[in-house]
Amino acid sequence: MTNRTEQRYRFSEAPIWELQRTYYEEKGMKAWNNDQVPQYITSNPMIGTAYAEMIFGFLQDRAAKGDSTEPVWIVELGAGAGRLAFHVILELCRLRDYAGMELPPFRYVMTDLAMNNVLAWKEHPALQSFIADGLLDFARFDAVHDSELELVVSGSTIRKGELKQPLILVANYFFDGIPQELIYVGGGHIYEADVIVDTPANIDSLSPAEALNSIKLRYEHRLAPEYEEEGYPYRDLIAVYQEQLEDSHILFPVAGLNCLERLKQLSQAGFLLITADKGDHLLDQFKFAEPPELILHGSFSFTANFHAFQHFFESKGALTLFPTHHYKNINVGCVFHIDEPMNYFQTRLAYRRFVQRYGPDDFFSLKEWVDRNIESMELQQILSFWRLGGYDAEFFIQSARQISSLLQEANDDELQDILQGIEHMWSSYYEMEQRYDLALDAGLILFEMDMYEESKRFLEISVDTDQEEIVSTVFYCLAICCFEMELEDEAINYTRKLLELEPDHEEAIALLERFE
């Protein structure tokens, strides 16, 4: 048996947090490969559109106040794979161009703890046009310690009080993964719920993911009168828990609240926070709550305490918006920590339309049903859901086989809608190190639709992208595309490449004989 040791820690100082930091610093962008760390739920085009609509509403509100010259800075905390930022900026640019109205300029800053991620974003092909247009910059940011933003592209630093417009903060799956305190309410008193960490003797030889998987946690309560002292900065919030809860464990986001307070100092006009997480804002959800479970996915996450953010900032005069209904997978909220927040009616209307009425959580719940039933869906149902999700690439990959099976019965209008969807999807595609080839699937679908010119374009992108894993079918389809387009030399070239892979391919032999 493996020898194990136990050690007691204050929850926010447990070694799990350092393992979390190390995991992301070592993995960099590879942390999101094939959803090792989940990213779809908070990074798909639908949630990107919802955020862009709220930010666009905010720009309209600032313009209505006569503030159209100074830029509005949008800072994303823990931007991770970078996919959300791409979708938000892309849709925000489309809204700006479509509206054609005078708005304040905006600048988007992607931040992360891991410098490897920051450098990878700077080189990502999908982000280059935004960088060139001066819309995007990057910074390493440690949520626990940093108070300034040192920008990588411009070389400048955003310091305390330098921004004249309110700061927009985007925080997706962020507050659940940075250090939190754990308290216990019992008998009207507050206790620290210390964690006893049980680790194997060989933990130093394990990778962060392996170490997290090997750790066992249990909790013991310790009376903590400091939380009940008048000088404690969150005393009013603690009093609510004392008065209304019993036998309850509460993750208390001191680091998250401090982080927002430090970032608020960058602007002379406060901030708008747009955040999404597994997080509760209704106090009833904390009643008789058990100790938190370590949710592992390469790294780990807990549940965010949105009630603490809501109560604390409302006590400072902020307006907070959270759905009136219960969430299932992801809770999306806004905190308007600015003067006269009710005057930001375009922002509030956007929240009402794109979160409250039907939002990212509703979409993801519906997608879970679609995932299970895709093989029974008709073409119009697939097209409608694809359109609802902003022509998402992952859904297209998932549904390509079903689309293929329905093409024979498709009419010309449906075929044109598929083509239009593929073109929109490709223009909105943020490539990640995943296991699928989007250009290949698009090219093969278009080939089945007899759209040879369009199919050829996508199939050639696939061939140019991955020279080592080209399947013979691709060269055959390219040969046929060229034949149909009367590009005889190219058709012969692709047929010969096919025969290099499959010398006995009868159709290719016959095709080559026909050409020659």
Summary of the structure (lengths in Angstrom):
residues: 516
radius of gyration: 26.2
end to end distance: 71.5
largest distance: 91.6
contacts: 1678
relative contact order: 0.11
helix: 52%
strand: 18%
